[in-house]
Amino acid sequence: MPDRKKLDRILKVRTLQLGLVRAEEARANERFAGEVSLRNRIAQLAQGIAPAPEVGKGASLSAAAHFRDRLQQSAEAAEGRMRAAEHVAALAADKTREAKRDQSAIEKLLERATADEALKAMRALEAAPPTRRHRHDR
């Protein structure tokens, strides 16, 4: 079994790694939220430019159709980026769980090492020869 100093160093490294992975997960979740927000904003813009039953000039109708087409392309691109960001966020969550599992394993090894040390100390005391007590009241 590795010694306590080595386990302490490993725990420190695993704790740093866990912090980095959690930060990466937070960034991935923020990116996903931003992509969802962008997709929703594009959908609102597309609804605002939807065809109306009023009669208008041909140029404005073709401009609106062109704008709707561009918004549709943007919406499709945003949907793809959102799916990619969601996938990255899921991978980051998996990495966080894995890093936490690694850190927990090291913590358990440290607890076991501490318990083993205490047990060895208790056994050493039990195996020690009895000490002679000096009574000064006799």
C-alpha positions in Angstrom: 0.0 0.0 0.0 1.4 3.5 -0.9 2.5 5.6 2.0 0.6 8.5 3.4 2.7 11.2 1.9 2.3 9.7 -1.6 -1.5 9.4 -1.0 -1.6 13.1 0.1 0.2 14.2 -3.0 -2.1 12.1 -5.2 -5.2 13.6 -3.4 -3.9 17.1 -4.0 -3.5 16.4 -7.7 -6.9 14.7 -8.0 -8.5 17.7 -6.2 -6.9 20.1 -8.6 -8.0 18.0 -11.6 -11.5 17.9 -10.2 -11.6 21.7 -10.0 -10.4 22.0 -13.5 -12.9 19.5 -14.8 -15.7 21.3 -12.9 -14.7 24.6 -14.4 -14.7 23.0 -17.9 -18.2 21.6 -17.2 -19.4 25.1 -16.1 -18.0 26.6 -19.3 -19.7 23.9 -21.4 -23.0 24.5 -19.6 -22.7 28.3 -20.2 -22.0 27.7 -23.9 -25.0 25.4 -24.1 -27.2 28.1 -22.4 -25.9 30.7 -24.8 -26.7 28.6 -27.8 -30.2 27.9 -26.5 -30.7 31.6 -25.9 -29.5 32.4 -29.5 -31.8 29.8 -30.9 -34.8 31.2 -29.0 -33.9 34.7 -30.2 -33.8 33.6 -33.8 -37.1 31.9 -33.4 -38.6 35.2 -32.0 -37.2 37.1 -35.0 -38.6 34.6 -37.4 -42.1 34.9 -35.8 -41.9 38.7 -36.0 -41.2 38.5 -39.8 -43.9 35.9 -40.6 -46.2 36.7 -43.5 -49.1 39.0 -42.7 -52.5 39.1 -44.4 -52.0 42.7 -45.4 -51.4 43.8 -48.9 -47.9 45.3 -49.4 -45.5 46.1 -52.1 -43.8 43.3 -53.9 -40.3 44.5 -53.0 -41.0 44.4 -49.3 -42.6 40.9 -49.6 -39.5 39.6 -51.4 -37.2 41.3 -48.8 -39.2 39.7 -46.0 -39.0 36.3 -47.8 -35.2 36.7 -48.1 -34.9 37.7 -44.5 -37.1 34.7 -43.4 -34.9 32.4 -45.5 -31.7 33.8 -43.8 -33.3 33.4 -40.4 -34.2 29.8 -41.2 -30.6 29.2 -42.2 -29.4 30.8 -39.0 -31.9 28.8 -37.0 -30.7 25.5 -38.5 -27.0 26.5 -37.8 -28.0 27.5 -34.2 -29.8 24.2 -33.7 -26.6 22.3 -34.8 -24.4 24.4 -32.5 -26.8 23.8 -29.7 -26.7 20.0 -30.2 -22.9 20.1 -30.3 -22.8 22.3 -27.1 -25.2 19.9 -25.4 -23.0 16.9 -26.4 -19.9 18.7 -25.0 -21.7 19.5 -21.8 -22.7 15.9 -21.4 -19.1 14.8 -21.9 -17.9 17.4 -19.4 -20.4 16.1 -16.9 -19.1 12.5 -17.4 -15.5 13.7 -16.9 -16.6 15.5 -13.7 -18.2 12.3 -12.3 -15.1 10.3 -13.2 -12.8 12.9 -11.6 -15.0 12.9 -8.4 -14.9 9.1 -8.4 -11.1 9.1 -8.6 -10.8 11.7 -5.8 -13.2 9.7 -3.6 -11.1 6.5 -4.2 -8.0 8.3 -3.0 -9.9 9.7 0.0 -11.0 6.2 0.9 -7.4 5.0 0.6 -6.3 7.8 3.0 -9.0 6.8 5.5 -8.0 3.2 5.3 -4.3 4.1 5.8 -5.2 6.2 8.8 -7.3 3.4 10.3 -4.4 1.0 9.7 -1.9 3.3 11.4 -4.2 3.6 14.4 -4.7 -0.2 14.6 -0.9 -0.7 14.4 -0.3 1.8 17.2 -3.0 0.1 19.3 -1.4 -3.3 18.7 2.1 -1.9 19.5 0.7 -0.6 22.8 -0.9 -4.0 23.6 2.3 -5.9 22.8 4.5 -3.6 24.8 5.8 -5.0 28.1 3.9 -3.8 31.1 5.4 -0.9 32.8 6.1 -0.9 36.5 4.1 1.7 38.3 5.7 3.6 41.0 3.4 4.2 43.9 4.6 7.0 46.1 1.9 6.6 48.8 3.4 3.4 50.3 
